[in-house]
Amino acid sequence: MDKIHAMQVFVRVAEMGSFTRAAESLGVPKGSVSRQIQALENQMATRLLHRTTRRVQLTQDGLVYYDRCLDLLSMIDDMDSLFQHEPASLSGKLRIDMSVAMATSFILPRLPEFLQHYPGVEIELSSSDRQVDVIREGFDCVIRVGELKDSGLIARKIGTHTLINCASPGYLSRFGMPIRLEELSQHAMVHYSQQLGQASPGFEYFDGRQCHYVHTGGVVTVNSTETYRAACLAGLGIIQVPAAGIQTLLERGELVEVLHRFPARPMPIHLLYPHRRNVARRVRVFYGVAESGVTGVRHLSGYTLILMINRTVKVYDRQAGKPAGYAAAKAAYRY
């Protein structure tokens, strides 16, 4: 028996709570996983897992062994990369999860350069607004936007989303351009909620110290960021979204910023990964890609400065609704 491989199989079964799901994630037959675990238990002379018809759970001995396996496998992973100075030597599968908007706007544009630099890495990218179970579903890391819940994962901040309020020209032609917060009672918002059925707090604005909420109309609630943006484009109401993700729509005039003096609270962006003493080198390298992807856009007072991959600079004057000239760009950026 390959003891290290058996440990890897055991860890995957323990984290996913199922022989079937572990076998699927490893790409091997279920019987092979069962035999590996049985051989490991025979060699250790103890039962490591409680098996039921619904779930597989760690025994007390299994929990101790699981923690030791994590430490040992992480050390082995680090040892494998200790003397690998060439990017081409980095290899293996990296399973990551993030929202569709994060993937399409920030991460995917960076992946060609990343994969060219690390051709041995294979990416499995899950993108949806569903909150995945990182450990049970076998993800190496995830990117989350917004305030974090206590998940037992290690979190590293990689950036911040500046939010803006916007609406479609069609909506504004019917309901007018809101200037003051008091006017919001005559306007509609498209509401976003990951769990449908939850009441919306209304229009949010941040005064630099705390958030305030203003009641608005609106009869449409969605649970997808892509649908949220599409609903705004369809003229269903005002939305509050990260500026960087809709920059092209603003420049083309398909969306218009409103109430720019009342932005919502900026949203932190984190990379999260399971609690392990040592982090796989693939995850550490991807952290750099994620950080560069989300910090490639800086937001200034009245302007959005976009740092392109080819190092050219564009500045969009949000108040004028058009690209700004060099003088404005220089003044805004404070070279």
Buried (B, 14 or more C-beta within 10 A) or exposed (E): EEEEEBBBBBBBBBBBBBBEBBBBBBEEEBEEBBBBBEBBBEEEEBEBBEEEEEEBEBBEBBEEBBEEBBEBBBEEBBEBBEEEEEBEEBBBEBBBBBBBBBBBBBBBEBBEEBBEEBEEBEBEEBBBBEEBBBBEBBBBBBBBBEEEEEBEBBBEEBBBBBBBBBBBEEBBEEBEEBEEBEBBEEBBBBBBEEEEEEEBEBBBBBEEEEEEEBEBEBEBBBBBBBBBBEBBBBBBBBBBBBBBBBBEBBBEEBBBBBBEEBBBBBBBBBBBBBEBEBBBBBBBBBBEBBBBBBBBBBBBEBBBBBBEEEEEEBBBBBEEEEEBEEEBBEBBEEE
